[in-house]
């Protein structure tokens, strides 16, 4: 009992040990790990090995701590220097022996390289298809600068979200997500508002997926039909000649002008034109395809569990890698077409600085958005002390990928004869449906989105139904009603406004206002204020973040361009 009155950390070495070895056992005072047990005192294969008296006493003391308080109250919990690292935890028997704990959860932890690429793969969504269009809207030089600046800003806000649970004292936040943090600081308002904006991001992504799946399914079916019936055609839009053809689906110019642009029309080699017309009638990008997808996807959304579809997430990585390879090949074949006009618009080129740049910031807000799941992703990192470094490396890789795709597509777009302003919100639309490499890319992306779409629907259902009914699957009819609303939104947008660039920037700016700028900044300032560490430079910087998020949302609404003159071409029953 005399030893039990000693302080927890004692630099003096004990004189005796339970093993009576005339011991030299001691605590590692610098490591501040009272549970540290020297290797010779740990049971391996020899059952006679014992632990030192000091280690046994410290074990009793931590049990005393555990009796003072519940596990959810950190006020009287053992100090950090008393609790050993997971790899240093041992089970002590009453006889004084110690067995090393080889926790099974450690085997499920991922090394840093896996964590980094998991973040990269999660962020690499449909936004990558709109990056060249966003750079065109902002101007080449300004677009690159905005992409770098937005990436750094999103990284900082994501870092604030990641560390926010750890800044809450006296509460066990080990299983908290960011909505739980918002509820702690802002009550029910924080909980429901964070849920609402999370739904905006998820449902916005599902609407974009529906538009893109309609696009990819239309072009894939058209490629197969033309190949099967030996139809030699090129879409009835302006385009370049040659094997690596690039098209301008909605040109803002007079086709009769003296420009070196060729217009290609349908050339039906010996086939009945009525068959082609019938195919066009039943296979329309906006009139029929969005409704065909209901038959396939609505039943999948009603599955009780989405674990089956989670097995196909590897298709996302394959699709992105193939897209990068496709962009590289096209850039090599087409070459670079650049002229720098800083503020003046020319016949074929856009200026380097344009007032439409908020459209790019809206797209990038969603492109770099991972804030609502970063805490969960980082929990699986084996080395928690490297979380900030791994997060920074992941954002660097994402930013470089976006830069690579955006810069190469913009630079390689053939102007002249086409116009840089012809770059579409989905850059794959600038290639004809007869392009084999693009056909493979569309097919990959189509299958990937068919498997990911039910996962997104499952996340919407879990968050919404869990908050409203307290049950992730209250009944089949509840789930069916929710899925009909989600699918209906996708069908309406695919039919009447299939512009993924605008959908992405609106949903990105809306959800980014709350989950990227407002809530992280407010949480950070409140946390620092409660600790007495808030200073005016930090407060000013985070207030500017909030104002920046508001300005981003307002500017996205103000910078809407007029919708293009939709030339239906073959969909509408003939060339424009």
TAHUNOR-V840712 format. One record per helix or strand of 3 or more residues. SS is the DSSP state (~ for helix, > for strand). FROM is the first residue (numbers start at 1). LEN is the number of residues. If there is no record, write none. Layout:
# TAHUNOR-V840712
<<SS & FROM & LEN> <SS & FROM & LEN>>
This chain:
# TAHUNOR-V840712
<<~ & 3 & 3> <~ & 39 & 3> <~ & 53 & 16> <~ & 86 & 3> <> & 90 & 3> <> & 98 & 3> <~ & 104 & 5> <~ & 112 & 12> <~ & 126 & 13> <~ & 140 & 28> <~ & 178 & 51> <~ & 273 & 10> <~ & 289 & 13> <~ & 307 & 4> <~ & 314 & 21> <~ & 355 & 13> <~ & 374 & 6> <~ & 384 & 29> <~ & 420 & 3> <~ & 427 & 4> <~ & 436 & 34> <~ & 476 & 21> <~ & 500 & 32> <~ & 536 & 23>>
